[in-house]
């Protein structure tokens, strides 16, 4: 028992006063995850709050991507994955095998590291989600497409070429299209797995501005290897190291007075 | 290791390279000869094609001197050996199309479903066992398939369809389909496997089920490859000879009743070139006219395939 508590992360100021009036979207309790024999996540305890940007930082291989993929169970695409512990999403236990993973993914959108639009038209990319969930009415679909593209601040750029192939867009536009695709099913949460790592600085800036905009309506969890990005756009930051959460706190606190020396070493660039 | 030692080693390697280079300079002549030589090899297949088309054309022209063009392409009666021979090619075209359609009705769905299973659902273990078995099926000589159709499939079908004739187009059509399955399955599977996983992830992350992902993202993205496999399958069916020769007999019926015997273009060529046609006779020339028709058929198929696959291509 004492061992287990020792391995738990340090939560500086982990009290109700620091997190007032915020609903917890995701509550992770004692999550462990293995890829075959590799212990990738160790005793993760994290609470993600509603309508905030939560950044997950850490060096390569620290488990940050694995963690975010656990939140919509995409991690299960690796056949050897095994988990223990629990994650609740709005009170529902999502790691339960009986939990319908499609329902979860309908409410939790995901944006990937490399833009991955479908090889279809811009319109069909955005309409894909609503269509598979049974929306067939052309007028409604048109509205959804416009609203989603506006939401991802790409409408003005593509409104005259909706029927063109998405692969004609630039990398940054493709990524915003992927965000629009994800908004089209009106999720509550958007998971972003290093969404700007394949983009140039200008496109990165646009995505960052977009994230600020989106957090009014969505809870956003963003994995990033870019600490400045985490500092710029997130409200809370979790620092992962070797599959453990070292520290989780308000972003200001993490970047100005981290409680753990390893966090300080990482954010000051001593490793990673 | 001392820096000095490194230097020595380097200079000795340099020495070796220089030595080799001198030798190579002498063989520069062969180096320059190679492109020409390789061109000659590439030219062989081109020249062969030209030769075949030339022979086909000249002999076909001789045929049309004896038989009017319209009679050949609109005639529904083919009686080359009769006292008053008639040379209507439609029975053969009909037999070819019907057998190919039956084959594709069998091979298309089964081939695609096999490909979907192999590429999207099967575990690595299953795939490693199944694929080689499938490829064995592709390696069976067609004469074996022909006998299989004649001595096994036809009797089995007779139990279901009592009116089935001993030689009929249905049985070889089905068996030809079976023969084409591995080709369609394997090529379609390659096309589906090469669809990037990021596409699947994108769809799954939107809450699509695996089936929805497969049919609405993977298959559309792989469509050009799948169509290509279909066309190759159709070409194979049109050109297939042994199975239909053995199991469909040589009645030149012009009918849509698949329980009857029909002859395909290829089977006609086999029959006529089997010694019954004296060189220079109209029957002899009819061989070339039929072969030319077959050639044009497959050519059109290939052009069509190219057009379709370009039109449906989803670039990623």
Interface residues (C-beta under 8 A of the other chain):
Chain A: X72 X74 X77 X79 X102 X103 X104 X105 X106 X109 X110 X112 X114 X116 X117 X118 X119 X120 X128 X129 X132 X133 X165 X167 X178 X181 X182 X185
Chain B: X123 X196 X198 X199 X201 X202 X203 X204 X205 X206 X207 X208 X209 X212 X216 X217 X220 X221 X314 X315 X316
